[in-house]
Amino acid sequence: MNRVLIVKLGALGDFVLALAAMKRIREAHPEAEITLLTTPPYAALGAASPYIDRVRDDGRPSSKRAQAAMLLQLRRARFDRVYDLQTSTRSSVYFFALHPDPPEWSGVAPGCSHPHRNPDRDRMHTLERQADQLKDAGIWPDALTTPGTAPPPDLTWLTAAPPVELPEAYALLIPGGSAHRPEKRWPIDRHAALANGLAARGLTPVVLGGPAERDLAPAIAAAEPSAVDLTGRTDVAQLATLARHARLAVGGDTGPTHVAAAAGAPTLALFSAASDPALCAPRGPRAQSLRRPDLADLSVEEVLAATEGLARSA
């Protein structure tokens, strides 16, 4: 196969998990030109990866006209095979739009050449589900698909200089998440108390997040003066570099927590009833999850105890 297309549109945590499948696709097609169809927030990450040769960032067209133009270009590219790692209604529509002569297609679109047939696919963690999909596609015959066994994504190739110099011993705190999903956030006063506890252990708390989460860091800094506020000041590559050298990372079900785990930080992810870690928990060489139906019921003492266990395992 000379031309391969991977479809993965987002969000950040999902994209990071899908890097494990992208690695396997590259290993299966070492000589092929592999194109990634994604969206603008993930184009740079895809382009930086060793698995992708070309990136298209128009995977979610804003109009029917733009979608028609995008599909025309995909048809003209004449891909030999498509790996649909999005497996959504949108991406399946793209398969039907490439008729009457679609490429070989791995996904869930009815009538595709290499369907993922597992009836339990929606009850599998992303890593095992995509490994099982690639097994059905014939490129990963010995894929590990039982819960917790699929290899995690690897971000060792992603590096950039952090925006500031930090002490040798520091811990990453990721208190944010989707603003429209407040139930996925551990209360900010608990993060502040956690920062106190980590500082007492000799770890400098480093607060991470996007520009929209800059209002969270002052509450932590007010409680723990040693805290360093890097909200809105790091890109994904800088976050991965910070995580690689961190003694610990604690965050909610949000993209930066996935980056921290995949980059190798001992990572504790905090889940509420709003999402299920069995399906989407961050995975890495040293990653664990804690879940409470209501995160307000999760105490600082429980989190500190869990982080002590992570530190010992590291």
C-alpha positions as CSV (number, residue, x, y, z in Angstrom):
1,M,0.0,0.0,0.0
2,N,1.4,3.4,-1.0
3,R,-1.2,5.8,0.4
4,V,-2.8,5.4,3.8
5,L,-5.2,7.8,5.6
6,I,-5.9,7.9,9.3
7,V,-9.0,9.7,10.5
8,K,-8.8,11.1,14.1
9,L,-10.5,14.4,14.8
10,G,-10.1,15.0,18.6
11,A,-10.4,15.8,21.5
12,L,-6.9,16.0,23.0
13,G,-7.2,13.1,25.4
14,D,-8.7,10.9,22.7
15,F,-6.1,12.0,20.2
16,V,-3.3,11.1,22.7
17,L,-4.7,7.7,23.2
18,A,-5.0,7.1,19.5
19,L,-1.3,7.7,19.1
20,A,-0.8,4.1,20.2
21,A,-2.8,2.9,17.2
22,M,-1.1,5.3,14.9
23,K,2.3,3.8,15.9
24,R,1.0,0.3,15.0
25,I,-0.3,1.6,11.6
26,R,3.1,3.0,10.8
27,E,4.8,-0.2,11.8
28,A,2.4,-2.1,9.5
29,H,3.0,0.2,6.6
30,P,6.6,1.4,6.9
31,E,7.0,2.5,3.3
32,A,3.6,4.1,2.8
33,E,2.8,7.8,2.8
34,I,0.5,8.2,5.8
35,T,-1.8,11.2,5.9
36,L,-3.7,12.2,9.0
37,L,-7.2,13.8,8.7
38,T,-7.8,15.8,11.8
39,T,-8.8,19.3,13.1
40,P,-6.6,22.4,13.6
41,P,-6.0,22.0,17.4
42,Y,-4.2,18.6,16.7
43,A,-2.5,19.3,13.4
44,A,0.8,20.3,15.0
45,L,0.9,17.3,17.3
46,G,0.1,15.0,14.3
47,A,2.8,16.6,12.2
48,A,5.4,16.3,14.9
49,S,4.7,12.6,15.4
50,P,7.0,10.0,13.8
51,Y,3.9,8.1,12.5
52,I,2.5,10.8,10.1
53,D,3.9,12.1,6.8
54,R,1.2,14.6,5.9
55,V,-1.6,16.4,7.8
56,R,-5.0,17.7,6.7
57,D,-6.7,19.8,9.3
58,D,-10.1,20.1,7.6
59,G,-11.6,17.0,9.1
60,R,-14.6,18.9,10.4
61,P,-15.7,21.2,7.6
62,S,-17.8,24.2,8.6
63,S,-20.2,24.1,5.7
64,K,-21.6,21.6,3.2
65,R,-19.5,23.3,0.5
66,A,-16.3,22.9,2.4
67,Q,-17.2,19.3,3.1
68,A,-17.8,18.6,-0.6
69,A,-14.4,20.2,-1.4
70,M,-12.6,18.1,1.2
71,L,-14.3,14.9,0.1
72,L,-13.4,15.6,-3.6
73,Q,-9.7,16.0,-2.6
74,L,-9.8,12.7,-0.6
75,R,-11.3,10.9,-3.6
76,R,-8.6,12.3,-5.9
77,A,-5.9,11.2,-3.4
78,R,-6.9,7.6,-4.1
79,F,-5.9,6.2,-0.7
80,D,-5.3,2.5,-0.6
81,R,-6.6,2.1,2.9
82,V,-8.3,4.3,5.5
83,Y,-8.0,3.6,9.3
84,D,-11.0,5.4,10.8
85,L,-10.0,5.9,14.5
86,Q,-12.8,8.3,15.0
87,T,-15.5,5.7,14.3
88,S,-18.3,8.3,14.5
89,T,-21.3,9.0,12.4
90,R,-19.4,11.8,10.7
91,S,-16.4,9.7,9.8
92,S,-18.6,6.9,8.5
93,V,-20.4,9.4,6.3
94,Y,-17.0,10.1,4.7
95,F,-16.8,6.4,3.8
96,F,-20.2,6.5,2.0
97,A,-19.2,9.8,0.3
98,L,-16.3,8.0,-1.4
99,H,-18.5,5.6,-3.2
100,P,-18.8,4.0,-5.7
101,D,-15.1,3.1,-5.5
102,P,-14.2,3.6,-1.8
103,P,-10.7,2.6,-0.5
104,E,-10.2,-0.3,1.9
105,W,-11.7,0.9,5.1
106,S,-11.1,-0.1,8.8
107,G,-13.9,1.2,11.0
108,V,-17.6,0.8,11.7
109,A,-19.2,2.1,8.5
110,P,-21.7,-0.5,7.2
111,G,-20.3,-2.2,4.2
112,C,-16.6,-1.3,4.7
113,S,-14.0,-3.8,3.8
114,H,-12.4,-4.3,7.3
115,P,-15.2,-3.7,9.9
116,H,-14.5,-3.8,13.6
117,R,-17.1,-6.5,14.5
118,N,-16.7,-6.7,18.2
119,P,-20.2,-6.2,19.7
120,D,-18.6,-5.0,23.0
121,R,-16.5,-2.3,21.3
122,D,-18.5,0.5,23.1
123,R,-17.7,-1.1,26.5
124,M,-13.9,-1.3,25.9
125,H,-11.2,1.2,26.8
126,T,-10.1,3.2,23.8
127,L,-6.7,1.5,23.7
128,E,-8.1,-2.0,23.8
129,R,-10.9,-1.1,21.4
130,Q,-8.5,0.4,18.8
131,A,-6.1,-2.5,19.2
132,D,-9.0,-4.9,18.5
133,Q,-10.0,-2.8,15.5
134,L,-6.5,-3.1,14.0
135,K,-6.6,-6.8,14.8
136,D,-9.7,-7.1,12.7
137,A,-8.0,-5.0,10.0
138,G,-5.3,-7.7,9.8
139,I,-2.3,-5.6,10.8
140,W,-2.0,-6.5,14.5
141,P,-2.8,-10.3,14.8
142,D,-1.4,-10.6,18.4
143,A,-3.0,-7.4,19.7
144,L,-3.6,-7.3,23.5
145,T,-7.3,-6.6,24.0
146,T,-8.2,-7.7,27.5
147,P,-8.8,-4.7,29.9
148,G,-5.7,-2.9,30.9
149,T,-3.3,-4.8,28.6
150,A,-3.0,-2.7,25.4
151,P,0.3,-0.7,25.2
152,P,-0.1,2.9,26.2
153,P,0.7,5.8,23.9
154,D,4.4,6.9,23.9
155,L,5.3,10.6,23.9
156,T,9.0,10.2,24.3
157,W,9.5,11.8,20.8
158,L,7.7,15.0,21.9
159,T,9.9,17.6,23.5
160,A,10.3,21.4,23.9
161,A,11.9,23.7,26.3
162,P,9.6,24.6,29.3
163,P,8.7,28.3,29.6
164,V,10.5,28.7,33.0
165,E,13.2,26.9,34.9
166,L,11.8,24.8,37.7
167,P,13.2,23.2,40.9
168,E,14.3,19.6,40.5
169,A,11.4,18.2,42.5
170,Y,8.0,19.4,41.3
171,A,4.5,18.0,40.9
172,L,2.0,19.0,38.2
173,L,-1.5,20.0,39.2
174,I,-4.1,20.1,36.4
175,P,-7.3,21.5,38.1
176,G,-9.3,22.4,35.0
177,G,-11.3,20.7,32.3
178,S,-14.2,21.5,30.1
179,A,-15.9,24.6,31.5
180,H,-19.3,23.2,30.5
181,R,-18.6,20.0,32.5
182,P,-18.0,21.3,36.1
183,E,-18.9,17.9,37.5
184,K,-15.6,16.6,36.1
185,R,-13.6,19.0,38.2
186,W,-12.3,18.3,41.7
187,P,-13.1,21.4,43.8
188,I,-10.4,24.1,43.6
189,D,-10.0,24.4,47.4
190,R,-9.1,20.6,47.4
191,H,-6.4,21.3,44.8
192,A,-5.1,24.2,47.0
193,A,-5.0,21.9,50.0
194,L,-3.2,19.2,47.9
195,A,-0.6,21.8,46.9
196,N,0.0,22.4,50.6
197,G,0.5,18.7,51.2
198,L,2.8,18.3,48.3
199,A,4.9,21.3,49.3
200,A,5.2,19.8,52.7
201,R,6.8,16.8,51.0
202,G,9.3,19.0,49.3
203,L,7.5,19.1,45.9
204,T,6.9,22.5,44.2
205,P,3.3,22.5,42.9
206,V,3.2,23.6,39.2
207,V,-0.3,24.5,38.0
208,L,-1.1,23.7,34.3
209,G,-4.1,24.5,32.1
210,G,-5.2,26.5,29.1
211,P,-5.9,30.2,28.9
212,A,-9.5,29.7,29.9
213,E,-8.4,28.2,33.2
214,R,-6.1,31.0,34.4
215,D,-8.7,31.9,37.0
216,L,-8.1,28.7,38.9
217,A,-4.4,29.1,39.6
218,P,-4.7,32.2,41.9
219,A,-6.7,30.2,44.5
220,I,-3.9,27.6,44.6
221,A,-1.2,30.2,44.8
222,A,-3.0,32.0,47.6
223,A,-3.0,28.8,49.7
224,E,0.5,27.7,48.7
225,P,3.0,30.6,47.9
226,S,5.5,28.2,46.4
227,A,3.1,27.2,43.6
228,V,4.2,28.1,40.1
229,D,1.4,29.2,37.7
230,L,2.0,28.0,34.1
231,T,-1.7,28.1,33.0
232,G,-1.9,29.4,29.5
233,R,1.8,29.3,29.0
234,T,2.5,25.8,27.7
235,D,1.8,23.9,24.5
236,V,1.5,20.2,24.3
237,A,5.2,19.6,23.7
238,Q,6.2,21.7,26.7
239,L,3.6,19.9,28.8
240,A,5.1,16.6,27.8
241,T,8.6,17.7,28.7
242,L,7.4,19.0,32.1
243,A,5.7,15.7,32.7
244,R,8.7,13.7,31.7
245,H,10.7,15.1,34.6
246,A,7.9,15.6,37.1
247,R,7.7,13.5,40.3
248,L,4.0,13.5,40.1
249,A,0.9,14.7,38.2
250,V,-2.7,15.0,39.5
251,G,-5.6,16.1,37.2
252,G,-9.1,15.4,36.2
253,D,-10.5,13.7,33.1
254,T,-9.0,16.3,30.7
255,G,-6.5,16.3,27.8
256,P,-3.4,17.6,29.7
257,T,-3.8,14.7,32.2
258,H,-3.6,12.3,29.3
259,V,-0.4,14.0,28.0
260,A,1.2,13.8,31.4
261,A,0.5,10.1,31.7
262,A,1.7,9.3,28.2
263,A,4.8,11.3,28.8
264,G,5.7,9.1,31.7
265,A,4.8,11.2,34.8
266,P,3.4,9.1,37.8
267,T,-0.2,10.3,37.1
268,L,-3.3,10.2,39.2
269,A,-6.5,10.9,37.3
270,L,-9.6,11.9,39.2
271,F,-13.0,10.8,37.8
272,S,-16.6,11.5,38.7
273,A,-19.7,9.8,37.5
274,A,-19.6,12.0,34.4
275,S,-17.1,9.7,32.8
276,D,-15.8,6.1,33.2
277,P,-12.1,5.4,33.6
278,A,-12.7,1.9,32.3
279,L,-13.4,3.4,28.9
280,C,-11.2,6.5,28.8
281,A,-8.7,6.7,31.7
282,P,-5.3,8.2,30.9
283,R,-2.8,5.4,30.4
284,G,1.0,5.5,30.7
285,P,3.8,3.6,32.4
286,R,2.7,4.9,35.8
287,A,-0.9,6.0,35.7
288,Q,-3.8,5.3,38.1
289,S,-7.3,6.6,38.6
290,L,-9.5,7.5,41.5
291,R,-13.3,7.7,41.1
292,R,-16.1,9.0,43.1
293,P,-19.7,9.6,41.8
294,D,-19.4,13.2,43.1
295,L,-15.8,14.5,43.2
296,A,-16.8,16.8,46.1
297,D,-16.8,13.6,48.2
298,L,-13.1,12.8,47.4
299,S,-10.9,14.0,50.2
300,V,-7.5,15.5,50.0
301,E,-6.2,12.8,52.3
302,E,-7.3,10.1,49.9
303,V,-5.6,11.8,47.0
304,L,-2.4,12.3,49.0
305,A,-2.4,8.7,50.1
306,A,-2.8,7.6,46.4
307,T,0.1,9.9,45.3
308,E,2.3,8.4,48.0
309,G,1.7,5.0,46.5
310,L,2.5,6.3,43.0
311,A,5.7,7.8,44.3
312,R,6.8,4.5,45.8
313,S,6.0,2.6,42.6
314,A,8.1,5.1,40.6
